[in-house]
Amino acid sequence: MSWGGLKGAVPLLLAAFPALEALGESDRTEAIVLVATATSILVQGATLRRVAGRVPAAAASTAPAAEP
């Protein structure tokens, strides 16, 4: 969950605070945060299957259950 969990909501919200206060460079700050968040989402989304396959717990949970 930590690799592919909720991304972007908090950084985007925090980046909006300077705009609400009408501080200078707030548009630039929001653009930087948006690009960083989008890049993070794309990289993590593209690698999620590989990372999940390397985690022993994830591999074990997809194996068929042994019958008693």
matplotlib code that plots the C-alpha trace (Angstrom):
import matplotlib.pyplot as plt

x = [0.0, 2.8, 4.2, 0.9, -1.3, -3.0, -0.8, -1.1, -4.0, -2.0, 0.8, -1.8, -3.8, -0.7, 0.4, -2.9, -2.4, 0.0, -2.6, -5.3, -3.1, -2.3, 1.4, 3.8, 5.0, 2.0, 1.3, 4.8, 4.7, 1.4, 2.9, 6.0, 3.9, 1.6, 4.4, 6.2, 2.9, 2.1, 5.6, 5.3, 2.0, 3.2, 6.5, 4.8, 1.9, 4.2, 6.3, 3.6, 3.3, 7.1, 7.4, 4.4, 5.9, 9.0, 7.2, 7.0, 3.7, 2.1, 3.4, 2.2, -1.3, -1.8, -0.8, -3.7, -4.5, -3.3, -6.1, -5.8]
y = [0.0, 2.4, 2.1, 2.6, 4.3, 7.6, 10.1, 13.8, 15.0, 16.4, 18.0, 19.6, 20.9, 22.3, 24.0, 25.8, 27.6, 30.3, 30.9, 31.5, 34.0, 35.7, 35.3, 35.8, 32.8, 30.7, 29.7, 28.5, 26.5, 24.9, 23.9, 22.4, 20.4, 19.2, 18.0, 16.3, 14.6, 13.5, 12.1, 10.2, 8.7, 7.7, 6.1, 4.3, 3.1, 1.8, -0.2, -1.4, -4.8, -5.4, -4.2, -6.3, -9.4, -9.0, -8.8, -12.3, -11.6, -10.5, -13.6, -15.9, -14.4, -15.1, -18.8, -21.3, -22.5, -26.0, -28.4, -30.1]
z = [0.0, 0.7, -2.9, -4.7, -2.1, -2.1, -3.9, -4.6, -2.5, 0.4, -1.7, -4.0, -1.1, 0.6, -2.7, -2.8, 0.4, -1.0, -3.8, -1.2, 0.6, -2.8, -2.3, -5.1, -7.2, -6.1, -9.7, -10.1, -6.8, -7.8, -11.2, -9.7, -7.2, -10.0, -12.2, -9.3, -8.2, -11.8, -12.3, -9.0, -10.0, -13.4, -12.1, -9.3, -11.4, -14.1, -11.5, -9.2, -10.6, -10.5, -6.9, -5.8, -7.4, -5.3, -2.0, -0.5, 1.2, -2.1, -3.9, -1.2, -1.1, -4.8, -4.5, -4.3, -0.8, 0.1, 1.0, 4.5]

ax = plt.figure().add_subplot(projection="3d")
ax.plot(x, y, z, "-o")
ax.set_aspect("equal")
plt.show()
